[in-house]
Amino acid sequence: MNLQGTRVPLPSEPLVHKQFEAHAQATPEAVAIRCAGRQVTYAQLDAYANQFAHFLASRGHGRGDQVGVCLDYSVDMVVAILGTLKAGAAYVPLDPTYPLARLRLLTGQIPDLALVVASPSTAELVEPTAAEVVAPERWSDRLEGLPVTAPDTLVTGDDLCYAVFTSGSTGTPKLAGVRHEGWFNLLNWLSLEYGLHSGSDNLVVSAFGFDLSQRSLMMPLFCGATQHLMASRHFDIAMAYRTLTQHEIRTVHCAASTLYLLVDWETARRGTALVRLDYVLFGGEPLHFDRIAAWARSEGNTCTLLHQYGVAECTDIASSYDLAGYRPGEHGIAPVGRPVHNTEIHILDEQAHAVGVGEYGEICLSGTGVGAGYLNGTGPEAERFTTAVLDGVPRRMYRTGDRGCVTPSGDLVVAGRMDAQVKVRGMRIDPADIERALGGLDGVRQAAVVPRLADSGDYELIAFLVPSGGDLAESEVRARLLETLPRNMVPARFLNIREIPLSPHGKADRAALAEEFRIQHVGSGATA
C-alpha cells in the first residue's frame, strides 16, 4: 500500500536560511526573537548571523563541515545556527540537558567536527575535544569588523543543513544527516498546508537535541513570524504557560507527553492560553487521547491538534492528521494522516512487497525528505537507507522499522515498532498494544509496558500504571485485561507510580522505568 503526498515544485535554491534572508530584507524591523526580556529584529539577527558565517569562513570552515552547538536557548543559539547554514556547514545540536558523559560520547561521534559553540556554562560538557570551542560571550571581539552582509557561499539543496543524534539499536548513537532540500520542503509544506504567516508566532517547548526542535526553531523565521525562547535549560511548565498567556503565540510543536503536561496545567487553572492557539503540532510517541479528550472538546477551544508522524532520518515529519476527525470508538489507534508534500509512504511486507489496505507491514519512506544517511558509521542500521524498485521505478527509501497500516479512508496508522516486539511464551508481542489496552481501563490515567529478561532467560512484561485516583490493585487490573487480551499479553507485574518519567526528548523513559523496577524488586531483595 502506497500513499503519495502532493507533488509541489521547489525553488532552485531550496534553502531555509535564504527564506529567512528574504524576510530580513522585506521586513527588517519585524521582531525575530524574544528571549529573557531581549528582542532582536530580523535585520539585526541577519547581520549577526552573517558575521558569524564570515568568522567560520575565516577559520577555514564551510561546506562539508559540522559545527557543534551546545548552548541553552538564546539569541546566540539562533545566530550560531543561521551563521553555520550561511557558511555552508551543517550544525549539530549538542543538548546541554544531557549528562556530561553522554555529551562527550556524542561529540566524539561527529565526523568533520570543525568547531563547537559553547558558553562558559556549557563548555565543560563538551571538553576536551580536538575541535576549537568558541563562546558567544567572546564574539564581540572576534566578529567586530567582519561584514554584516551575507557571504558568497555556494550551498545546494543536496548539502547537509543539520544532523541530529538518534538512538541506535547497537548502543551507539547514530548521527542522522538532513539535507537542505528536505528541510525546506518540510517548512514550505507546513506554511502552505496550514497557512502559517508573519503572525504565526511560536514558543519552543522541546529539548534542543530533539529532531522536532529543529523545525520548531526555524518555522517562525521561515514565515516571517516571531520566535519565543524560554531562558531555562530544562522544560519549565509554569514558565511555558506564562509565556503562552502573556504573548500572542499561535503555534507550539511538542511531543505528546509535553502536550499532556500543558493540558493538565491549563485544566487545573481553568486557563485559556492553549485553547486560543491556532495549532499544536505533536507526535513522537503513541497518543493517549483520553488524556486530552475533555480539553480538546471543551467549549470555545479553537486550537487545531495535528497528530504527526515522522523520523529524524527523514526530516522529522512524514504525515499529519487533524484530530478533529478522530473518533476513538470508530478508529481505535489515532491515525497520523497523509503524507507531506513530495513524500511517499509505503507499507511493505518482509519481501518488500506492498500490502493491502488494512494490512500491517513496515512503514517505509521515500521522496524529498529522505536524509543523507548516518554520518558516523556504516553498521547494520545504515542498511535501512536503501534503493527499492517500486512500481517499476527505483527510489531511494528509508525503512523506518515502524509497524503500520493504511485505513480504508487513506490515513496512515502507526502500531508500534517492529523491533520493539518481544517473544513471550512463544508469541511475538508489541508492548504498545498492551499500553493501549491498559489506557482504556477505568482508573488508569497513563501506562507504560517494559519488557524485562527474567532470571529464567525468558522475557516478562512489567506494567507501570499512573492511576487517576487511588492505587490500582494488581489482581483487579489483571482480571480486567484478561477480558480483552490473551493471557500471554497480560504483564507479569503491575506497579503504581506517580508519573511516567520522561527522557530529555519528552518521551517515556523506559530505561528509567526498568531501573525503578530493579530498585523496588531486585535491589530490595524481593523475588523478581
Residue pairs with C-beta under 8 A, 6 or more apart in sequence:
1 346
1 347
1 354
1 355
1 356
1 357
1 359
1 361
1 405
1 406
2 344
2 345
2 346
2 347
2 354
2 390
2 391
3 319
3 338
3 339
3 344
3 345
3 346
3 406
3 410
3 412
4 339
4 344
5 338
5 339
5 340
5 341
5 342
5 343
5 344
5 345
5 367
6 341
6 342
7 341
7 342
8 185
8 188
8 189
8 192
8 341
8 342
10 157
10 181
10 184
10 185
10 188
10 342
10 368
11 184
13 155
13 156
13 157
14 157
14 180
14 181
14 184
14 185
14 188
15 85
15 155
15 157
15 161
15 180
15 184
16 85
16 161
16 180
16 183
16 184
16 187
16 218
16 222
17 49
17 82
17 85
17 86
19 184
19 187
19 221
19 222
20 42
20 46
20 82
20 218
20 221
20 222
21 46
21 150
23 30
23 42
23 198
23 221
23 223
23 224
24 32
24 42
24 43
24 45
24 46
26 224
27 42
27 198
27 224
28 41
28 42
28 43
28 46
29 41
29 42
29 43
30 41
30 42
30 198
30 224
30 226
31 39
31 40
31 41
31 42
31 226
32 40
32 41
32 42
32 44
32 45
32 78
32 221
32 226
32 227
33 39
33 40
33 45
33 75
33 78
33 226
33 227
33 228
33 229
34 226
34 227
34 228
34 229
34 247
35 73
35 74
35 75
35 228
35 229
35 230
35 231
36 74
36 229
36 231
38 75
40 48
40 75
42 224
45 75
45 78
45 79
45 82
46 82
46 148
46 150
47 148
48 75
48 79
48 83
48 143
49 78
49 79
49 82
49 83
49 86
50 83
50 86
50 146
50 147
50 148
50 149
50 150
50 151
51 83
51 143
51 146
51 147
51 148
52 79
52 80
52 82
52 83
52 84
52 86
52 87
52 139
52 143
53 82
53 83
53 84
53 86
53 87
53 150
53 151
53 153
54 87
54 143
54 146
54 147
54 151
55 83
55 139
55 142
55 143
55 146
56 62
56 67
56 83
56 84
56 87
56 89
56 114
56 115
57 87
57 151
57 153
58 146
59 114
59 115
59 132
61 67
61 87
61 89
61 114
61 115
62 87
62 88
62 89
62 153
63 87
63 88
63 89
63 153
63 154
63 155
63 159
64 88
64 89
64 112
65 89
65 90
65 112
65 113
65 114
65 115
66 89
66 90
66 91
66 92
66 110
66 111
66 112
66 113
66 114
66 160
66 163
66 375
67 80
67 84
67 89
67 90
67 91
67 92
67 113
67 114
67 115
67 116
67 117
68 91
68 92
68 94
68 107
68 110
68 113
68 115
68 116
68 117
68 118
68 126
68 131
69 77
69 80
69 81
69 84
69 91
69 92
69 93
69 94
69 116
69 117
69 208
70 94
70 95
70 96
70 103
70 116
70 117
70 118
70 119
70 122
70 123
70 125
70 126
71 77
71 80
71 96
71 117
71 118
71 119
71 122
71 136
71 208
72 96
72 119
72 121
72 122
72 231
72 232
72 233
73 204
73 208
73 229
73 230
73 231
73 232
74 136
74 229
74 231
75 229
76 117
76 119
76 136
76 139
77 208
77 229
78 217
78 221
78 227
78 229
79 136
80 91
80 117
80 136
81 91
81 162
81 217
81 218
84 90
84 91
85 91
85 155
85 161
86 150
86 151
86 153
87 151
87 153
88 153
88 154
88 155
88 159
89 114
90 159
90 160
90 161
90 162
90 163
90 177
91 161
91 162
91 163
92 110
92 113
92 162
92 163
92 164
92 165
92 175
93 162
93 164
93 208
93 209
93 213
93 214
94 103
94 106
94 107
94 116
94 118
94 125
94 126
94 208
94 209
95 103
95 207
95 208
95 209
95 210
95 504
96 103
96 121
96 122
96 125
96 208
96 233
97 207
97 208
97 209
97 233
97 234
97 504
98 106
98 125
98 209
98 504
100 124
100 125
103 125
103 126
104 125
104 126
105 173
106 165
106 173
107 113
107 116
107 126
107 129
107 131
108 129
109 165
109 172
109 173
109 175
109 376
110 163
110 175
110 375
110 376
111 175
111 375
111 376
113 129
113 130
113 131
114 131
114 132
115 131
115 132
115 133
115 134
116 126
116 129
116 131
116 132
116 133
116 134
117 133
117 134
117 135
117 136
118 125
118 126
118 133
118 134
118 135
119 135
119 136
119 137
120 135
120 137
123 133
123 135
126 133
127 133
134 142
155 180
156 180
157 179
157 180
157 181
157 184
158 179
158 180
158 181
159 179
159 180
160 177
160 178
160 179
160 180
160 372
160 375
161 178
161 179
161 180
161 183
162 177
162 178
162 183
162 214
163 175
163 176
163 177
163 178
163 375
164 175
164 176
164 178
164 209
164 210
164 211
164 214
164 312
165 173
165 174
165 175
165 176
165 209
166 173
166 174
166 176
166 211
166 311
166 312
166 313
167 173
167 174
168 174
168 379
168 381
169 381
169 419
170 379
170 380
170 381
172 376
172 377
172 379
173 376
174 374
174 376
174 377
174 381
175 374
175 375
175 376
176 211
176 312
176 313
176 371
176 373
176 374
176 375
177 371
177 372
177 373
177 374
177 375
178 214
178 312
178 315
178 316
178 371
178 372
179 315
179 371
179 372
181 368
182 314
182 315
182 368
182 369
182 370
182 371
183 214
183 215
183 218
183 315
185 315
185 340
185 341
185 342
185 368
185 369
186 215
186 315
186 316
186 317
186 340
186 369
187 215
187 218
187 219
187 222
187 223
188 222
188 341
189 340
189 341
189 342
190 196
190 215
190 219
190 281
190 317
191 197
191 219
191 222
191 223
192 341
193 320
193 340
193 341
194 278
194 279
194 304
194 306
196 219
196 223
196 225
196 251
197 223
197 224
197 225
198 223
198 224
198 225
199 225
199 248
199 250
200 219
200 220
200 223
200 225
200 250
200 251
200 278
201 220
201 225
201 226
201 227
201 228
201 247
201 248
201 249
201 250
201 251
202 216
202 219
202 220
202 225
202 226
202 227
202 228
202 249
202 250
202 251
202 252
202 253
203 228
203 230
203 240
203 243
203 244
203 247
203 249
203 251
203 252
204 213
204 216
204 217
204 227
204 228
204 229
204 230
204 253
205 216
205 230
205 235
205 240
205 252
205 253
205 254
205 258
205 262
206 212
206 213
206 216
206 235
206 253
206 254
206 255
206 258
206 505
206 506
207 213
207 235
207 504
207 505
207 506
209 504
209 505
210 255
210 284
210 504
210 505
210 506
211 310
211 311
211 312
211 316
212 253
212 254
212 255
212 283
212 284
212 316
213 253
214 316
215 253
215 316
215 317
216 253
217 227
219 251
219 253
220 226
220 227
220 251
221 227
225 250
228 243
228 247
228 249
230 236
230 239
230 240
230 243
232 239
235 258
235 506
237 261
237 262
237 265
238 265
240 262
241 262
241 265
241 266
241 269
241 271
241 273
243 249
244 252
244 273
244 274
244 277
245 271
245 273
249 277
250 277
250 278
250 279
251 277
251 278
251 279
251 280
251 281
252 262
252 277
252 279
252 280
252 281
253 280
253 281
253 282
254 262
254 280
254 281
254 282
254 506
255 282
255 283
255 284
255 285
255 505
255 506
255 507
256 282
256 283
256 284
256 285
256 286
256 287
256 288
257 285
257 500
257 502
257 506
257 507
257 508
258 282
258 506
259 280
259 282
259 292
260 288
260 291
260 292
260 446
262 274
263 274
263 291
263 292
263 295
264 291
265 271
266 272
266 273
266 274
266 275
266 295
267 294
267 295
272 300
274 280
274 295
274 303
275 295
275 298
275 300
275 301
275 302
275 303
276 302
276 303
277 303
278 302
278 303
278 304
279 303
279 304
279 305
279 306
280 303
280 304
280 305
280 306
281 306
281 308
281 320
282 305
282 306
282 307
282 308
283 307
283 308
283 309
283 310
283 317
283 336
284 505
284 506
284 507
285 507
285 508
286 333
286 414
286 416
286 432
286 435
286 436
287 307
287 334
288 439
288 446
289 323
289 326
289 328
289 334
290 328
290 439
290 440
291 445
291 446
292 305
293 328
295 301
296 305
296 323
304 322
304 324
305 322
305 323
305 324
306 320
306 321
306 322
306 323
307 320
307 321
307 322
307 323
307 326
307 334
307 335
307 336
307 337
308 317
308 319
308 320
308 321
308 336
308 337
309 317
309 318
309 319
309 320
309 336
309 337
309 412
309 414
310 316
310 317
310 318
310 319
310 369
311 318
311 365
311 398
311 400
311 402
312 371
313 370
313 371
313 373
313 374
313 384
313 385
313 398
313 400
314 365
314 369
314 370
314 371
314 398
314 400
315 369
315 370
315 371
317 340
317 369
318 339
318 340
318 343
318 345
318 365
318 369
319 336
319 337
319 338
319 339
319 340
319 343
319 345
319 412
320 336
320 337
320 338
320 340
321 334
321 335
321 336
321 337
321 338
321 411
321 412
322 337
323 334
326 334
326 335
328 334
331 407
332 413
333 413
333 414
333 415
333 436
334 413
335 407
335 411
335 412
335 413
336 411
336 412
336 413
336 414
337 411
337 412
338 410
338 411
338 412
339 345
339 367
339 412
340 369
341 368
342 367
342 368
342 369
343 365
343 366
343 367
343 368
343 369
344 365
344 366
344 367
344 390
344 395
345 363
345 364
345 365
345 406
345 412
346 354
346 363
346 364
346 365
346 366
346 388
346 390
346 397
347 354
347 355
347 359
347 360
347 361
347 362
347 363
347 364
347 404
347 405
347 406
348 354
348 355
348 361
348 362
348 364
348 399
349 355
349 361
349 362
352 388
354 361
354 390
355 361
355 405
357 405
357 406
357 407
357 408
358 405
358 406
358 407
358 408
359 405
360 403
360 404
360 405
360 415
361 403
361 404
361 405
362 399
362 400
362 401
362 402
362 403
362 404
362 418
363 400
363 402
363 403
363 404
363 412
363 414
364 388
364 397
364 398
364 399
364 400
365 397
365 398
365 400
366 388
366 390
366 395
366 396
366 397
366 398
367 395
370 385
370 396
370 397
370 398
371 385
371 398
373 382
373 385
374 381
374 382
374 385
384 398
384 399
384 400
384 401
385 396
385 397
385 398
386 396
386 397
386 398
386 399
387 394
387 395
387 396
387 397
388 394
388 395
388 397
389 395
390 397
401 417
401 418
401 419
402 414
402 416
402 417
402 418
403 414
403 415
403 416
403 417
403 418
403 430
404 412
404 413
404 414
404 415
405 412
405 413
405 415
406 412
406 413
407 413
415 430
415 432
415 433
416 430
416 431
416 432
416 433
417 430
417 432
420 430
420 431
420 432
421 428
421 429
421 430
422 428
422 429
422 431
422 451
422 459
422 461
423 429
423 459
424 451
424 458
424 459
424 460
424 461
424 488
424 489
425 458
425 488
426 488
427 486
427 488
427 489
429 461
429 488
429 489
431 449
431 450
431 451
431 461
432 449
433 485
433 489
434 447
434 449
434 461
434 463
434 481
434 485
434 489
434 490
434 491
435 447
435 448
435 449
437 481
437 484
437 485
437 489
438 444
438 447
438 449
438 463
438 465
438 477
438 481
439 446
439 447
440 484
441 477
441 480
441 481
443 467
443 468
443 469
443 472
444 465
444 466
444 467
444 468
444 472
444 477
445 466
445 467
445 468
446 465
446 466
446 499
446 500
447 463
447 464
447 465
447 466
448 463
448 464
448 500
448 508
448 510
448 513
449 461
449 462
449 463
449 464
449 491
450 461
450 462
450 464
450 510
450 513
450 514
450 517
451 459
451 460
451 461
451 462
452 459
452 460
452 461
452 462
452 514
452 517
452 528
453 459
454 460
454 492
454 528
455 528
460 491
460 492
460 493
461 489
461 490
461 491
461 492
461 493
462 491
462 492
462 493
462 494
462 495
462 513
462 514
462 517
463 477
463 491
463 493
463 494
463 495
464 495
464 497
464 500
464 513
464 516
464 517
465 472
465 477
465 494
465 495
465 496
465 497
466 496
466 497
466 498
466 499
466 500
467 496
471 496
472 494
472 496
474 493
474 494
477 494
478 490
478 491
478 494
481 489
481 490
481 491
482 490
493 517
493 521
495 516
495 517
495 520
497 516
500 508
500 509
500 513
501 508
501 509
501 512
501 513
501 516
502 508
502 509
503 509
503 512
520 526
521 527
521 528
522 528
